[in-house]
Amino acid sequence: MSSNSASVAFNVTLIIAGVMVTTISRYATAGLPVDDPVDRRGRTIVRGGLILMGIFLACVGIFPVDEFFGLHNTVATGMAVVFAVIVVGLPWFVRSIPRVFVGLGWAYVLVIALLGAFFAVGYYNLTAVELIAAVLIFSWIIVFLRTAGAMGTPATHADGLAAADVETV
């Protein structure tokens, strides 16, 4: 929000993080089941949502709040809305997703909504809300990577590992 090197470094970091989220969206969703057209469509929706979140995150850095207040807040809010849509729709998009993971996502969405309410009444400033929301969203993406990866592990691979262990004994 100023013209010193720290603000430039922060905005560049946001842009790089947005590019990273967009880039890993394919990897993050590659392990999701695609046994039928409904599963394939759900995977595409989740992948598209992650790509959109990455684009919005990069735009938060491209449009600093002191120069582009409305646009900055629009893309920051858009990122939170896309995150909420993915989390709320996840049981329909990825029908085999563990319920515990869905509950974690709901908890994150509720905390972000509460932060938005605190910002609206002036209890928190915009930077605090954006920082906490970004940490929550990134941590959710990290857990999503692990969850999606575990879902994509075929049983035949696990059986093959077990058979290999028996053979070495």
N, C-alpha and C positions, 0 to 999 in steps of 0.2 A: 504494500500500500504506500510505498515511498519509492524514491528513485535511487536508493543505495544498492550496493551489490547484493545484500542479503535478500532483498525483495526479488531481484532478478533471479538469484539462485533458487529461491523458493518456487517461483513461477516455472522455471525450467524443470525443476523436480516434479512439479505437477504434470507438466507436459510429458515428461519421460514416463512417469507412472501411468498416465493415460494410454500411452503407446504400449506399455507393457501389458496392461489389462486387456487391451484390444488384441494384442498378439497372443496372449495365453488363452483367449476365449476358445479357440479351436482345440487346444490341448485339454483344457478343462472339461470340455464336453465330449471329447472323443470316446471316453469310456462309458458313456451313458448308453443304456440299451436302446436298440433300434429294431426290435423284433417285428414290429408292424408299423403301418403308416402313422398311427397315433403317436407312438413312441418317437418316430423320426421327426414328426412335426414338433413335438415337445422339445426335443433336443435342439432343433433349429430355433425355436423361440427363446430358449435359455441362452443359446450361443449369441443370438442377435441382441438380447438384452445385455449380455456382458460386453459385447462390442460397443453398444450405445453408451453404457456406463463409462467405458474407457474413453470414448470420444468426448463425452461430457466432462470427464475429469481433465482431459487435456485442454478443453475449452476454458475451464476454470483458471488454468494457468495462462492461457492465451489472452484472456480478457480480464485484466486486473480490476479489482473492485473499485479502486479510486478513479479509474478512467472509464470503465464500462459497468457502472453499478447495476443497472437493470439486466443487462445481458449476463453478467457474472452470476447474479442471483438466480436467473432463469436456468442456466445450465447446472448450477449447483443443486437447485431444487429438482431439476429434471433428473439428475443422477440419483437422488434419493427416491424419487417416484418410480423410476425404472427398477431400482433395487427392491422397493416394496412390491411392485408387480411380480417380479421374479419370485420373491419369497412367498407371497400369498398364492401365486399360481403354481408353485413347484409341485404340490401333490397331484395336480392335473397334467402338468407338463412332463414330469418324470414320475410315473405312477409307482415305481419301486423304490423311491427315495425313503430312507429311514425317517420315521416320525420324530425321533429325537432331533434330527438335523432340522426338520421343518420347525419344530418348537424353538430351537435356537434362533432361527431366522426371524420368527415372530417376535421373540424377545428383543432382538436387535432393532426391528422395525418400530416396536413400541418405544424403545429408548430414544431412537432418532425422532419420533413424533413428539415425545416429551421434551426433548431438547428444542425442537421447533417452537413448542408452546412457551418454553422458558425464554427463548429469543423474542417471541412476539410480545411478551409482557416486560421485556427489558432486563430480565434476570441474568441472562448470558449475552455476550456479544457474538457477532457473526463468526468471528475467527474461532472462538471456542466451539461453537456448534459445528462448524465445518470440520474442524480438526477431530472432534470426537466421532462424528458421523463417518469420516474417512477411515479412521482406525477400526471402527466396527465393521464397515463394509469390506475393508481389506482383510480383516481377520475372518470374516464369513467366507470370502473368496478362497482363502487358504484352506479352511476346513472343507469347503466345497470341493476343492481339488482332490483332497484326500478321500472324501466320501465318493466322489464320482470315479476315482481310480479304483477304489475297493469294489464298487459295483460292476466295473468292467472286467474284473478278474474271472475268467471262465473256470467252471468247476473242473473241466478236463485238465487245465493247467495245474490246479491244486492236486488233482488225482495223480498227475504225472510226477509231481514233486514227491508225493507220498510214496509212490512206487519206486522212485529213485532212492529214497531213504531206505526202503526195505532191501533193495538190491545191494546197498553198500554195507549192510550189517553182516 
